[in-house]
Amino acid sequence: MEQDQAAKLRSRIKSLHGNYEAKTIAIVSGKGGVGKSNFALNFSISLQDKGKKVLLIDLDIGMGNIDILLGQTSTYSIIQMLEKKIQIYDIIESGPKGLSYITGGSAHNEIFTVNNDNSNYFIEQLELVFNQFDFIIFDMGAGVTKESIQFILAADECIVLTTPEPTSLTDGYAMVKHILSYKNMSLHLVVNRVLNEKQGKQVVDRFSVAVSKFLNAQIVPLGYIPDDSSVSKAVIKQIPFTTFNSKSNASVALMEMTNQFLGIVPRKEKGSNFLKNLLKYFAEG
């Protein structure tokens, strides 16, 4: 059965032409509790505010919280799409600034795997919307699994989120090392909840130097977000912090980071290889 599925996936790869416009970004962290989903949501909104069309997909399947951060209840999640073969258009929700998003679902016991008959359907549905967005952002679950690494490696870019806490930095570095053990891909660094500018610069510099010295790779610093009380207030009110207070220190920092990112990573002039890459990883198992 698995061999038949792999053969179907390999056949699907040959049918793809790579004419996809969206740039794919995987947002990861080494551990939970660093504000990754909150960053993913507000970064997506900030890109949307800059005139980009963004689709945010919560891939923390069964434990997603994007809709919780938005204070909204989603009709369907990825789990329902796969189980009931629902069209992707029917599970895309609308958020602030015209943001499109798909939830991963919450309070589910199901374990999401890509080595099953749903793999081909999942790819087919993604293919339908690829030319409708400038960016497709994947909010990955904390840490890494066999399934999540396939999405991370297939993505065009990867943003690693950490905090100044030693455990967060250690786990973030381990995540980068794990990714690079498979592939030397484009990596960006964001440090969340810094106490001040001095600490932010120190953490960014130390992390970047460590990656360069010990992993012989580069991770591009996007910047840091200050520890801001308006963020926690926004979370309690279930409002994105960039919407809750656009002039807060965290919001201003994120907007500056978005401007920098758009300067570093212009929209792709040629088709993305994401779908072909993902199918290849699925087929390899």
C-alpha positions in Angstrom: 0.0 0.0 0.0 2.8 2.4 0.9 4.7 1.5 -2.3 1.5 2.3 -4.3 1.2 5.6 -2.6 4.8 6.5 -3.2 4.4 5.6 -6.9 1.3 7.9 -7.1 3.3 10.7 -5.5 6.2 10.3 -7.9 3.8 10.3 -10.8 2.3 13.5 -9.4 5.7 15.2 -9.3 6.1 14.7 -13.0 2.8 16.4 -13.7 3.9 19.6 -11.8 5.4 22.4 -13.9 6.6 24.7 -11.1 4.6 27.7 -12.3 3.7 28.9 -8.9 4.1 32.4 -7.7 3.8 32.3 -4.0 6.9 32.3 -1.8 6.6 29.8 1.0 7.9 30.6 4.5 8.1 28.1 7.4 8.1 29.7 10.8 9.7 27.4 13.4 11.0 27.4 17.0 13.0 24.9 19.0 10.6 24.9 21.9 7.1 26.0 22.7 6.1 29.1 24.6 8.3 31.6 22.7 5.4 33.4 20.9 5.9 31.7 17.5 2.2 31.5 16.5 1.6 35.1 17.7 4.6 36.2 15.6 3.4 34.2 12.6 0.0 35.8 12.8 1.2 39.4 13.2 3.9 39.0 10.7 1.4 37.8 8.2 -0.9 40.7 9.0 2.0 43.1 8.6 2.9 41.7 5.2 -0.8 41.9 4.2 -0.7 45.6 5.4 2.1 46.2 2.9 0.0 45.2 0.0 0.9 41.5 -0.1 -1.6 38.7 -0.4 -0.9 36.3 2.4 -2.2 32.8 3.3 -1.3 31.7 6.8 -1.6 27.9 7.4 -1.5 26.6 11.0 0.4 23.3 10.7 0.4 22.6 14.4 -2.3 20.0 13.5 -4.7 19.3 16.3 -3.1 21.9 18.6 -3.5 25.0 16.4 -4.2 28.4 18.0 -4.3 30.9 15.2 -8.1 31.2 15.5 -7.8 31.5 19.3 -5.4 34.4 18.9 -7.9 36.0 16.6 -10.9 35.3 18.8 -12.7 33.5 16.0 -14.2 30.1 15.6 -13.3 28.3 12.4 -15.9 26.2 10.6 -13.3 23.7 9.2 -9.6 22.9 9.8 -7.0 20.9 7.8 -8.2 17.8 9.6 -11.7 18.1 8.2 -10.3 18.9 4.8 -8.4 15.7 4.7 -11.0 13.5 6.4 -14.0 14.8 4.4 -12.2 15.7 1.2 -13.4 19.3 1.5 -12.1 21.9 -1.0 -9.4 24.2 0.3 -11.5 27.2 -0.7 -14.1 26.1 1.9 -11.6 26.0 4.8 -9.9 29.4 4.2 -11.0 32.0 6.7 -10.8 35.8 6.5 -8.8 37.7 9.1 -7.6 41.3 9.8 -6.4 43.4 6.9 -7.8 40.8 4.4 -5.5 38.1 5.7 -6.5 34.5 4.6 -5.8 31.7 7.0 -6.4 28.0 7.6 -6.5 26.6 11.1 -4.9 23.4 12.2 -7.8 22.5 14.5 -7.7 22.1 18.3 -8.6 19.5 20.9 -8.1 16.7 18.4 -6.6 13.4 19.1 -5.8 12.6 15.5 -2.1 12.6 14.6 -1.4 14.2 11.2 0.8 12.2 8.9 1.7 12.7 5.3 2.5 9.1 4.5 -1.1 8.2 3.7 -3.7 8.5 1.0 -4.4 12.1 2.0 -1.0 13.3 0.8 -1.9 13.6 -2.8 -5.2 15.4 -2.0 -3.4 17.8 0.3 -0.9 18.7 -2.5 -3.7 19.1 -5.0 -5.5 21.5 -2.8 -2.4 23.6 -2.2 -1.8 23.7 -5.9 -5.2 25.3 -6.4 -4.3 28.4 -4.5 -0.6 28.9 -5.1 -1.0 31.5 -7.8 -3.4 33.5 -5.7 -1.0 34.7 -3.0 2.4 36.4 -2.7 3.2 34.5 0.4 2.1 31.3 2.0 3.3 31.1 5.6 3.3 27.8 7.5 3.2 28.2 11.3 4.9 24.9 12.3 4.4 23.2 15.6 7.2 23.6 18.2 10.2 21.4 17.7 10.4 19.0 14.8 8.8 15.8 13.7 9.2 13.5 10.7 6.2 15.2 9.1 7.0 18.8 9.9 10.6 18.6 8.6 9.3 17.8 5.2 7.4 21.1 5.0 10.3 23.0 6.5 12.8 21.7 3.9 10.4 22.2 1.0 9.8 25.9 1.9 11.6 28.7 0.1 12.5 30.4 3.4 12.6 29.5 7.1 12.3 31.9 10.0 13.6 30.7 13.3 12.1 32.3 16.4 13.8 32.3 19.8 13.9 34.3 23.0 16.9 35.4 25.1 16.3 32.5 27.6 19.1 30.0 27.5 16.8 27.0 27.0 15.1 28.8 24.1 18.5 29.6 22.5 19.8 26.1 23.0 16.7 24.6 21.4 16.6 27.1 18.6 20.3 26.3 17.8 19.4 22.6 17.8 16.6 23.3 15.4 18.9 25.1 13.0 21.5 22.3 13.2 18.8 19.7 12.5 17.5 21.6 9.5 21.0 22.1 8.1 21.8 18.4 8.5 19.3 17.8 5.7 19.7 20.9 3.5 21.6 24.2 3.4 18.5 26.4 3.1 17.8 30.1 3.5 17.4 30.9 7.2 16.3 34.0 9.1 16.5 34.8 12.8 14.0 36.6 15.0 14.5 37.1 18.8 11.3 37.7 20.7 10.7 39.3 24.1 14.1 41.1 24.5 14.4 43.5 27.5 16.2 46.2 25.6 18.1 47.0 22.4 21.4 46.0 23.9 20.2 42.5 24.8 18.6 42.1 21.4 21.8 42.9 19.5 23.8 40.7 21.8 21.6 37.7 21.3 21.3 38.1 17.6 25.1 38.5 17.3 25.9 35.4 19.4 23.4 33.2 17.7 24.5 34.3 14.2 28.2 33.8 15.1 27.5 30.3 16.5 25.7 29.2 13.4 28.5 30.6 11.2 31.4 29.2 13.3 30.1 25.8 14.3 27.6 24.9 11.5 29.4 26.7 8.6 26.2 28.4 7.5 24.5 31.7 7.5 21.4 32.8 9.3 20.2 36.3 8.4 19.0 38.3 11.4 15.7 40.0 10.8 15.8 41.7 14.2 14.2 41.5 17.6 10.9 42.3 19.3 10.8 43.9 22.7 9.0 42.5 25.7 5.9 44.6 25.5 2.9 44.5 27.9 0.6 45.4 25.0 1.3 42.0 23.5 0.0 40.1 26.5 -3.0 42.5 26.7 -3.8 41.8 23.1 -3.5 38.0 23.6 -6.0 38.2 26.5 -8.4 40.2 24.4 -7.8 37.9 21.4 -6.7 40.7 19.1 -3.5 40.7 17.1 -1.0 43.1 18.9 -0.3 45.0 15.6 -4.1 45.7 15.5 -4.5 46.2 19.2 -1.9 49.0 19.3 -0.1 49.7 16.1 2.2 52.2 17.8 3.4 49.9 20.6 7.1 49.0 20.7 6.4 45.5 19.6 4.2 46.6 16.6 6.8 49.2 15.5 9.6 46.6 15.7 7.6 44.1 13.7 6.7 46.6 11.0 10.4 47.5 10.6 11.2 43.8 10.5 8.6 43.3 7.7 10.1 46.2 5.7 13.6 44.6 6.0 12.2 41.2 5.1 10.6 42.5 1.9 13.9 44.2 1.0 15.8 41.0 1.5 13.3 38.6 0.0 11.6 40.1 -3.0 8.7 38.2 -4.6 10.0 35.3 -6.6 10.4 36.1 -10.3 10.2 32.4 -11.2 8.1 29.6 -10.1 8.4 28.2 -6.6 9.7 24.6 -6.2 7.8 24.1 -3.0 5.1 21.6 -4.3 7.7 19.6 -6.2 10.0 19.5 -3.2 7.2 18.5 -0.8 6.0 15.7 -3.1 9.5 14.4 -3.3 9.8 14.3 0.5 6.4 12.6 0.7 7.4 10.0 -1.8 10.7 9.3 0.0 8.8 8.9 3.2 
